[in-house]
Amino acid sequence: MTREFADDPTGFVDLSGSTALVTGAGSGIGLACARRLATAGCLVHVLDHDEHAATAAAGEVDGRAQVLNLADESGIARLPAEVDILVNNAGLQHVAPIHEFPTDVFTRIQRVMVTAPFLLMRHCLPHMYRRGWGRVINISSVHGVRASADKSAYVAAKHALEGLSKVAALEGGPHGVTSNCVDPGYVRTPLLEGQLAAQARSNDIPEHEVAERVFLRHSAIKRLIEPEEVAAVVGWLCGPGSDYLTGAAIPIDGAWTAR
C-alpha cells in the first residue's frame, strides 16, 4: 500500500481512506495529532477518559469519540480494530521520590502507559497486517531515554514503551507496518501545567521559575515545545518518506539528549 503527498505547500500527507485511533486525544498532544491526521484525510477515533473532551474533539475533527479509561483493560476489546494508524499518546504523571511514591499510582501509570499500548497493538495489528500497511506511533518522551528524579513511574513506563515499540517494529516490518517513538522534551500541555506545583515543592523554588530552572535546564532551545510540533512529526511518519524508518526514537528535545 502506498501513500502520496497531497498538493499542499505545508507537506501534509494524503491519508484519505485511512482510519486512525489516537489515545488521550481530548487535549494537548493527542488533540494536535487528531487535528493533523484529520486534516490529512483520516477518519480519527478520538479516545479520552473525559467524555466531554472526547466528544468536543471528535466534533472538531469530524471524527468519532471513544470514551475509555485505559486503566480498564477490559474496555480495549470494545474499541474499533480496523485501524491503520495507532497513536499511543495517553499518559499521566505523578512526582514523588521512590520511597514516598504510592504503589497504586505506580501501577496505574504502568497500566495506562505500557499495558494499554500493548493491548491496543494486539487489537489493531491484525488489521494492519491484512492490509499490508500500518503505522504504530508511540508518543514517548525524552524520559524514554533519560531519567529524572522523582519520576520513577513515568520514566519506567516510557522506557518500557520504547522497548515495546522496537519489538513491534521487528514483527511488523515484514507486513508493511512501522513502529516508532516520538520523544519530545517538555511540551506545553495540561499534563505539564499539572506538574508546576509539585516541581516547585520538590526543588524548593517558586512556581514561576519551574519552566526555566527545571523544564528547560537541559534544552539548548529555551522554550516549551508546542503540541503542533509533535503532531507534525506524527504526520510525517505516516507519509511515504518514512517507509524505511522503523524501530526508532525520534527526539524533539532541543538537543537535550545531544549532551
For each residue, the residues with C-beta under 8 A, 3 or more apart:
1: 131 132 133 176
2: 240
3: 13 14 15 133 238 239 240
4: 14 240
5: 8 11 12 13 14 239 240
6: 12 13 14 40 41
7:
8: 5 11 12
9:
10:
11: 5 8 236
12: 5 6 8 36 39 40 235
13: 3 5 6 40 235 236 238 239 240
14: 3 4 5 6 40 41
15: 3 18 20 37 40 41 42 85 238
16: 40 41 42
17: 41
18: 15 41 42 43 84 85 238
19: 42 43 44 45 80 82 83 84 85
20: 15 34 37 42 43 44 45 83 84 85 86 87
21: 44 45 47 66 79 80 83 85 86 87 120 124
22: 25 30 33 34 37 44 45 46 47 87 89
23: 30 47 48 70 87 88 89 90 116 120
24: 27 28 29 30 47 48 89 90 91
25: 22 30 31 33 34 44 46 47 48 54 57 87 89
26: 30 31 46 48 49 50 53 54 56 57
27: 24 30 31 48 53 57 189 190
28: 24 31 32 187 189 190 191 227
29: 24 32 33 89 139 184 187 189 227 230 231
30: 22 23 24 25 26 27 33 34 46 48 87 89 90 139
31: 25 26 27 28 34 35 57 227
32: 28 29 35 36 226 227 228 230 231
33: 22 25 29 30 36 37 87 89 139 230 231 234
34: 20 22 25 30 31 37 38 44 46 57 61 63
35: 31 32 38 39 60 61 231
36: 12 32 33 39 40 228 231 232 234 235
37: 15 20 22 33 34 40 42 44 85 87 234 235 238
38: 34 35 41 42 44 61 62 63
39: 12 35 36
40: 6 12 13 14 15 16 36 37 235 238
41: 6 14 15 16 17 18 38
42: 15 16 18 19 20 37 38 85
43: 18 19 20 63 64
44: 19 20 21 22 25 34 37 38 58 61 63 64
45: 19 20 21 22 63 64 66 79 80 83
46: 22 25 26 30 34 54 57 58 61 63 64 65 66
47: 21 22 23 24 25 54 66 67 68 70 79 90
48: 23 24 25 26 27 30 51 53 54 57 65 66 67 90
49: 26 67 68 69 70 90
50: 26 53 54 67
51: 48 54 55 65 67
52: 55 56
53: 26 27 48 50 56 57
54: 25 26 46 47 48 50 51 57 58 65 66 67
55: 51 52 58 59 65 67
56: 26 52 53 59 60
57: 25 26 27 31 34 46 48 53 54 60 61 63 65
58: 44 46 54 55 61 62 63 64 65
59: 55 56 62
60: 35 56 57
61: 34 35 38 44 46 57 58
62: 38 58 59
63: 34 38 43 44 45 46 57 58
64: 43 44 45 46 58 80
65: 46 48 51 54 55 57 58
66: 21 45 46 47 48 54 79 80
67: 47 48 49 50 51 54 55
68: 47 49 72 75 76 78 79
69: 49 72 75
70: 23 47 49 75 76 90 111 112 116
71: 108 111 112 116
72: 68 69 75
73: 76 111 115 116 119
74: 77
75: 68 69 70 72 78 79
76: 68 70 73 79 116 119 120 123
77: 74 123
78: 68 75
79: 21 45 47 66 68 75 76 120 123
80: 19 21 45 64 66 83
81: 123 124 126 127
82: 19 127
83: 19 20 21 45 80 86 124 127 128
84: 18 19 20 127 128 131 133 134 135
85: 15 18 19 20 21 37 42 134 135 137 238
86: 20 21 83 120 121 124 134 135 136 137
87: 20 21 22 23 25 30 33 37 137 138 139 234
88: 23 116 117 120 121 136 137 138 139 161
89: 22 23 24 25 29 30 33 139
90: 23 24 30 47 48 49 70 112 113 116
91: 24 109 112 113 139 154 157 191
92: 108 109 112 113 191
93: 109 151 154 191 194 195
94: 101 102 105 106 109 153 154
95: 150 151 195 198 199 202
96: 100 101 102 150 198
97: 100 101 149 150
98: 101 152
99:
100: 96 97
101: 94 96 97 98 105 106 152 153
102: 94 96 105 106
103: 106 107
104: 107 108
105: 94 101 102 108 109 153
106: 94 101 102 103 109 110 152 153 156
107: 103 104 110 111
108: 71 92 104 105 111 112
109: 91 92 93 94 105 106 112 113 153 154 157
110: 106 107 113 114 115 153 156 157 160
111: 70 71 73 107 108 114 115 116
112: 70 71 90 91 92 108 109 115 116
113: 90 91 92 109 110 116 117 154 157 158 160 161
114: 110 111 117 118 157 160 161 164
115: 73 110 111 112 118 119
116: 23 70 71 73 76 88 90 111 112 113 119 120
117: 88 113 114 120 121 138 161 164
118: 114 115 121 122 164
119: 73 76 115 116 122 123
120: 21 23 76 79 86 88 116 117 123 124
121: 86 88 117 118 124 125 136 164 168
122: 118 119 125
123: 76 77 79 81 119 120
124: 21 81 83 86 120 121 127 128 134 136
125: 121 122 128 129 134 136 168 171 172 177
126: 81 129 130
127: 81 82 83 84 124 130 131 134
128: 83 84 124 125 131 133 134 136 172 175 176 177
129: 125 126 132 134 172 175 177
130: 126 127
131: 1 84 127 128 134 176
132: 1 129 175 176
133: 1 3 84 128 176 177
134: 84 85 86 124 125 127 128 129 131 172 175 176 177 178
135: 84 85 86 177 178 179 237 238
136: 86 88 121 124 125 128 165 168 172 177 178 179 180
137: 85 86 87 88 179 180 181 182 234 237 238
138: 87 88 117 161 162 164 165 179 180 181 182
139: 29 30 33 87 88 89 91 181 182 184 230 234
140: 143 144 158 161 162 165 181 182 183 249
141: 144 154 158 183 184 185
142: 145 146 183 184 185 251 253 256 257
143: 140 146 147 148 151 154 155 158 159
144: 140 141 158 159 161 162 181 183 249
145: 142 159 162 183 249 251 257
146: 142 143 256 257
147: 143 151 155
148: 143 151 155
149: 97 202
150: 95 96 97 198 202
151: 93 95 143 147 148 154 155
152: 98 101 106 155 156
153: 94 101 105 106 109 110 156 157
154: 91 93 94 109 113 141 143 151 157 158
155: 143 147 148 151 152 158 159
156: 106 110 152 153 159 160
157: 91 109 110 113 114 153 154 160 161
158: 113 140 141 143 144 154 155 161 162
159: 143 144 145 155 156 162 163
160: 110 113 114 156 157 163 164
161: 88 113 114 117 138 140 144 157 158 164 165 181
162: 138 140 144 145 158 159 165 166 181 249
163: 159 160 166 167
164: 114 117 118 121 138 160 161 167 168
165: 136 138 140 161 162 168 169 179 180 181 247 249
166: 162 163 169 170 179 247
167: 163 164 170 171
168: 121 125 136 164 165 171 172 177 179
169: 165 166 172 173 178 179 180 246 247 248
170: 166 167 173 247
171: 125 167 168 174 175
172: 125 128 129 134 136 168 169 175 176 177 178 179 246
173: 169 170 177 178 246
174: 171
175: 128 129 132 134 171 172
176: 1 128 131 132 133 134 172
177: 125 128 129 133 134 135 136 168 172 173
178: 134 135 136 169 172 173 237 242 243 245 246
179: 135 136 137 138 165 166 168 169 172 246 247
180: 136 137 138 165 169 237 245 246 247 248 249 250
181: 137 138 139 140 144 161 162 165 248 249 250
182: 137 138 139 140 230 233 234 237 249 250 252
183: 140 141 142 144 145 249 250 251 252 253 257
184: 29 139 141 142 187 225 229 230 251 252 253
185: 141 142 215 218 219 225 252 253 254 256
186: 192 211 215 216 219 224 225
187: 28 29 184 192 224 225 226 227 230
188: 192 224 225 226 227
189: 27 28 29 192 193 227
190: 27 28 193 194
191: 28 91 92 93 194 195
192: 186 187 188 189 195 196 215 224
193: 189 190 196
194: 93 190 191 198
195: 93 95 191 192 198 199 210
196: 192 193 199 200 207 210
197: 200 201 207
198: 95 96 150 194 195 201 202
199: 95 195 196 202 203 210 214 215
200: 196 197 203 204 205 206 207 209 210
201: 197 198 204
202: 95 149 150 198 199
203: 199 200 210 213 214
204: 200 201
205: 200 209 210 213 214
206: 200 209 210
207: 196 197 200 210
208: 211
209: 200 205 206 212 213
210: 195 196 199 200 203 205 206 207 213 214 215
211: 186 208 214 215 216 224
212: 209 215 216 217 222
213: 203 205 209 210 216 217
214: 199 203 205 210 211 217
215: 185 186 192 199 210 211 212 219 224
216: 186 211 212 213 219 222 223 224 254
217: 212 213 214
218: 185 256 259
219: 185 186 215 216 222 253 254 255 256
220: 254 255 256 258
221: 254 255
222: 212 216 219 254
223: 216 254
224: 186 187 188 192 211 215 216
225: 184 185 186 187 188 229 230 252 254
226: 32 187 188 229 230
227: 28 29 31 32 187 188 189 230 231
228: 32 36 231 232
229: 184 225 226 232 233 252
230: 29 32 33 139 182 184 187 225 226 227 233 234 252
231: 29 32 33 35 36 227 228 234 235
232: 36 228 229 235 236
233: 182 229 230 236 237 250 252
234: 33 36 37 87 137 139 182 230 231 237 238
235: 12 13 36 37 40 231 232 238 239
236: 11 13 232 233 239 241 242
237: 135 137 178 180 182 233 234 242 245 250
238: 3 13 15 18 37 40 85 135 137 234 235 242
239: 3 5 13 235 236 242
240: 2 3 4 5 13 243
241: 236
242: 178 236 237 238 239 245
243: 178 240
244:
245: 178 180 237 242 248
246: 169 172 173 178 179 180
247: 165 166 169 170 179 180
248: 169 180 181 245
249: 140 144 145 162 165 180 181 182 183
250: 180 181 182 183 233 237
251: 142 145 183 184 256 257
252: 182 183 184 185 225 229 230 233
253: 142 183 184 185 219 256 257
254: 185 216 219 220 221 222 223 225
255: 219 220 221 258 259
256: 142 146 185 218 219 220 251 253 259
257: 142 145 146 183 251 253
258: 220 255
259: 218 255 256
